[in-house]
């Protein structure tokens, strides 16, 4: 028995700040932190992100092949292009973004 298995058997849990799982190429995998789970595609870019913001609002985001968010279900940080004002979409919203990250549609 090694140190890790001895401690896991005795405590039945493992405490870490971040857990990264990956395939042999270190590209396809996922990252788990206390406030998010991120799944990566074969490109190594984030594809799906489930997270909570600082206020505890949840969101599920789907990204394109370049890792840019294109669809966000739930709370989303947005910027009004004309004014530069930052806004937070509520947890019960759907936000669609274009390739440049600009909002194309938001429902609340």
C-alpha positions in Angstrom: 0.0 0.0 0.0 1.3 3.5 -0.8 0.7 6.8 1.0 -2.3 7.7 -1.2 -4.2 4.5 -0.8 -3.4 4.4 3.0 -4.9 7.9 3.5 -7.8 7.3 1.2 -8.7 4.1 3.1 -8.5 5.7 6.4 -10.2 9.0 5.6 -12.4 7.9 2.6 -11.9 11.3 0.9 -9.2 13.3 -0.8 -9.0 17.1 -0.5 -7.5 19.0 -3.4 -7.9 22.5 -4.9 -8.0 21.3 -8.5 -8.3 17.9 -10.1 -7.3 17.4 -13.7 -8.2 14.3 -15.7 -6.8 13.7 -19.1 -6.1 11.1 -21.8 -2.6 10.0 -22.8 -2.2 13.1 -25.1 -3.0 15.5 -22.2 -5.6 17.3 -24.4 -8.9 15.5 -24.0 -10.1 15.6 -20.4 -11.6 17.7 -17.6 -10.7 20.0 -14.8 -12.6 20.0 -11.5 -12.4 22.9 -9.0 -14.6 23.8 -6.1 -16.7 26.2 -8.3 -16.4 24.7 -11.8 -16.1 21.7 -14.0 -14.6 22.2 -17.5 -14.5 19.5 -20.2 -11.9 19.8 -23.0 -12.1 18.6 -26.5 -9.3 17.0 -28.5 -8.1 20.5 -29.4 -7.3 21.1 -25.8 -9.7 24.0 -25.7 -12.6 24.2 -23.3 -15.9 22.9 -24.8 -18.3 22.7 -21.9 -18.1 24.6 -18.6 -20.4 24.2 -15.6 -19.6 26.9 -13.0 -20.8 29.2 -10.2 -19.9 32.9 -10.2 -18.8 34.7 -7.0 -22.4 35.2 -6.0 -23.2 31.5 -6.4 -25.2 31.9 -9.7 -24.9 28.8 -11.9 -24.1 28.6 -15.6 -23.5 26.0 -18.3 -21.5 27.3 -21.2 -20.8 25.7 -24.6 -17.8 26.9 -26.5 -16.7 26.7 -30.1 -13.6 24.9 -31.5 -11.5 28.0 -30.5 -12.6 27.8 -26.9 -14.9 30.9 -27.1 -18.2 30.8 -25.4 -21.1 30.7 -27.9 -24.1 29.6 -25.7 -24.5 30.2 -22.0 -27.4 28.8 -20.0 -27.8 30.6 -16.7 -25.8 33.5 -15.3 -23.5 35.2 -17.7 -21.2 38.1 -17.5 -21.8 40.5 -20.4 -20.7 43.9 -21.6 -22.9 46.4 -23.4 -20.9 47.3 -26.5 -22.1 50.9 -26.8 -21.6 51.9 -23.2 -19.1 49.4 -21.9 -21.4 48.7 -19.0 -20.9 45.2 -17.4 -24.0 43.2 -16.7 -24.8 39.8 -15.2 -27.6 37.9 -16.8 -29.8 36.1 -14.3 -29.6 32.4 -13.6 -32.8 31.8 -15.6 -31.5 33.1 -18.9 -30.1 32.0 -22.3 -27.3 34.0 -23.9 -26.1 33.5 -27.5 -22.7 35.0 -28.5 -21.1 35.5 -31.9 -17.6 34.6 -32.9 -16.3 37.9 -31.5 -18.0 37.3 -28.1 -20.7 39.9 -28.7 -24.2 39.0 -27.6 -26.5 38.1 -30.4 -29.5 37.2 -28.2 -30.4 37.0 -24.6 -33.6 35.7 -23.0 -34.5 36.2 -19.4 
